[in-house]
Amino acid sequence: MNRFKFLIIVSIFFVTPGSAVTAGTITEPNDNQAEKETHLPVVTGYGEGVFITGDLLFQDDFQHLNNWHIQIQETDHESNPELKISEGKLDVFMPARGATIWFRHKLEGPVAILYDVMAPTNRTEHPWVVPRDINTFWHASDPEDPADIFNDDRYTGAFSSYHKQVGYYASTGGRDNTTTRFRRYPRMKNGEPVDHISLADKDGLEDYLIRPDQTHTIQLTVFEDVVQYIVDGNVVYEIREGDEIFVEDADGNEKRAVYSIDQFPPYNEGWFGFRMVRTHHIYSNFRVYRLEPQ
């Protein structure tokens, strides 16, 4: 087994894939911070008239990595991934492999998660790095032991290892920046594929793909049966009970269905994770807000 190492610049030490980086504490929002905060969620689409933005619950301006648990796929590729903290940004260079970076603090109830991300082109001379896969998991957990999402034997950084988790997933610029999708997990149970919500009608549409070297603001919203994936203030995908949706069945076929919370109960707690494959991302301005009824 190839136990490669990756470099965390600034901290200047090496850890093996799946290792937890623990140093420091999270920045706790206070009243003054909340009043001054300008990086706020948008309330749009199904959210209008339903909820408003409440208190700032968490923020991370990336002065360290203690709030994050890192899972990187093992490969035999000669390149090494790098993580760098600089000027309040998390710079992740992930050649020839996938990775998930989990926020260590569990999120509960109705929230809006917000962050900025750029896919730069300054290192795309590497044939194994492409501006692609601005992906996220949220309200995610292990179906048997929720916190086992941090178990690096079960969840390895390889994308397929996450198909058994429960939670929500969204992707902008998958498959070398050609697809934009939303799913409700799990995709597999007991090693077998299961029916799950799978929305992909934005595939191939330029307005919904990554703009390299430009900063995108990603927003993920959960409020009862309403789930939203919002990019740069615009709704990409959203669902609420009664909507017509697409469900991918065990054979990989898509079929029309109606979103029912009896069949697909909303997830009201879990963890958030940055997800990427064979790319370079720079993250900043991570925020989590409570949502309150209108």
N, C-alpha and C positions, 0 to 999 in steps of 0.2 A: 504494500500500500504506500502511495506516495504522500508523505506527510510534509508538503511544502510549507514554507513560511511566507508571511506577508509582513510588510513594513508599515508600522504606524509612525509617521513622521511627526515631529514635535515631541511626542513622548519618548521616541527613540528606543524602542525595544521591539522584540519579535514575539509573536504568539502563533500557535498552530491553529489550523482551521477549526472553527467551532468553539474556540476559547472565549471566555467572557473577559471583557476588559473592565475592571472595576477600580475606579479612583475618583474621589470627589463626590459631590452630591448634586441633585437636580436643583435648578434655579426655581425657587418657590415664588409664584406670582403674589404680589400684595396689592393693596388698594391703589396705591400710587401707580404701580406698573399697569394695572388694568385700565386706569383712567387715561394713561398716556399711550396705551397700545393703539397703533393705527393699522396693524396688519390683521384686519378683521375678516371673518367669513362673509360671503354674500348670502342673502336670503332670496332665493329665486326659484322658478319652477314650482314644483309641488310644495316647496317650503313657504311660499307666499300665503299669508293669512293663517298659517298653521303653527309656526314657531318663530321665536326671536332669539338673537344671540344673547347668552347669559355670561356668567363669569369665565374668566380665563383660568383654566384648570392646570395646565402644564405649558411650559415653554422651554425650549432648549436652543441656545444660540451657539452651541458647539465650541465650548471652551475646552472640552475634554470628551472622552467617550464612555464615561462611567454609566451613562443612562442607556447604553446600547449593548445588545448581545449579538455577536457576529457569527454567522454560519456561511462557510464558503465551500463550494463543491471541490472535491479532490479530483485532480486530473494529472496526466503524465506530461502535460504541456510544459515547455521549458520556461515560459514566462511566469512572473510572480505578480500577484495583485498588490496594490498599495492603498493605504488609507492615510489621509493627511488632514489635520486640523489647522486651519489658518484663517485669521481675521473673521472669526465667527461662521466659518463654513466647513462642511465635511466634504472632502474631495475623495471620491472613491474610483479607483482605476481597477477594472475587473476584466482582464484579458482572458479569453478562451475558457470561461467558466461562469457559473451562476453563483449568486449570493443573496442572502436575506439578512437584513440588519434590523433586529427587533428592538423596539422601545420597551424597556424593562418594566414600565409602570402599566398596570392593567387599567383599561378604560372601561367605564361602566355607564350604562344608561345612554340617553340621547346626547350626542356630541357632534361637533364639527371639527375635523382634523385638517390642518392647513400647513402647507410648506411650499417653499420655492425650490426649483431644481433646474439646472442647465445641463445639456449634453454637449460639451465642447468638442471641437474638431482638432485641437492642437496636438493630439497624440494619435490621430487616426492613421498615421503612417504604418502603424502596426496592423497587419492583415486580420488580426483576431479582435479588433476593437472597432465598433460601429456606433454612431449615434442612434440608439435604439432602447426599447424596453424601459420606459419610465413606468414602473409597475408598483403596485401597492397591495398589501394585505391589511385588512382592518377588522376589528371585532373577531379576531381569529383565535382559535384555541385547539387543543387536542381533544378529540371526542371522548376519550376515556379519563384522562387526567388533564384538565385544562392547561396547567402550567407546564405540562410535558412538551409544549411547543418549543421550549428551550432545550429539550433533550436532543443532543447532537448526534445520537445514534439513530433516532427516528427521523429527524429533520436535518438534512445534511448540506443544504445549499443547492443540491440538484433539484430542479423544478418538480420532477415527478414525486419526490419525497413529500411534497406538500399536498398532494391530491387527496390525502385522507383527512386533513384537518377540516374543521368547520370554520365558517367565516365568509367574508367578502373579498373579492379580488377585482382589480381593474388594471388595464394595461393600455398605455399610449405608445405607439411606435414599435409594436412587437414584430418579429420576423423581419428584421432589418428595416424597420420603420415603414411597414406597409399595413399594419392592422391596429385596431383600437377596440378593446373588448371589456366586457363586464361579466363576472360569474359569481354565483353563490355556491360555495363549497359545502359539503365534500363532493369531489368528483369520483372518489372511489370509497368503498366500504368493504372491509374484510378482503381486500385485494381484488375486488371486482368493481367495474364501473357502475355508477348509479346515475339516475336522472338528476339533472341539476339545471338551474337557470343559466342560460348562456346567450348573451346578447353580442352581436357582431355586425350590425348593419352599418357601422361607421368604417368598416374596413376599406382601405384604399382611398378614402376621402382626404384630400390634402389638408383641409381646414382642421382635421382632427389628428394630424400626425405631428411628430416632433419637429420644431424649428431649431436646427442645430445652432449653437452659440447664442441662443436667446433664452432668457429665464421664463419658465412657466410656473404659474401658481396652481397647485393641485389642492382641491378641497374634497373631502370625503364626509358625507353627512349620513347620520343614522338617527331617525326620530320615529319610534314605533314602527309602522309598516313602511314608512318612506325611507328609501335608500337612494343616495345621489352620488354621482361621480361628476365633478365640476372642474373644468380646466380654464384658467384665465377668466373666471367669472361666468363662463358659459356652460350650461348643462350638456354633458356628453351622453350620459345614461342616467335615468332615474326610474324607479318602480314604486308603485303603491298598490295595495290590494285592489283587485278588479281589473288591473291592466292586462292587456294582451301581451304575452311574452313568448320567448322561444325557450324550449327545454331541450337540452342534449340528452339523448337516451343512452342506454348501456352499449348500444351498437355504434355510437358516434353520430347518429342521425339527429337532425333538428326537427322539432315538431312544435306547432303553435299550441299555446295553452293560456290559461288565465291565472294570473298571480293570486294565489290563495294562501293566507297565513296558516291555514290548516295543513296544507301540503308542505309549505315552505315557511315555517315559523321565523319571525325576525330574530336576529341575534342581538342581544342587548348588552353584551359584555365580551371582552377579549382583548387581544393585543394588536398593536400596529407594527407593520414592518415595511421598510423599503425593500423592493425586490428588483433585481437587475440581472442581465445575462450579457456577457461579452460586450461590455460598454464602459463608458466613462461618465460619471455623474458628479455634479457639485450641488450639495444640498445646503439650504439655509432657512432661517425663520420658521422653525418648527413650532406649532402652536396647537393646543387643544382647548376648545371652548365648550361649556355646557350650553345646551339648547333648552329653551323654556317655551311652554305653550303660549301661543299668541293671546 
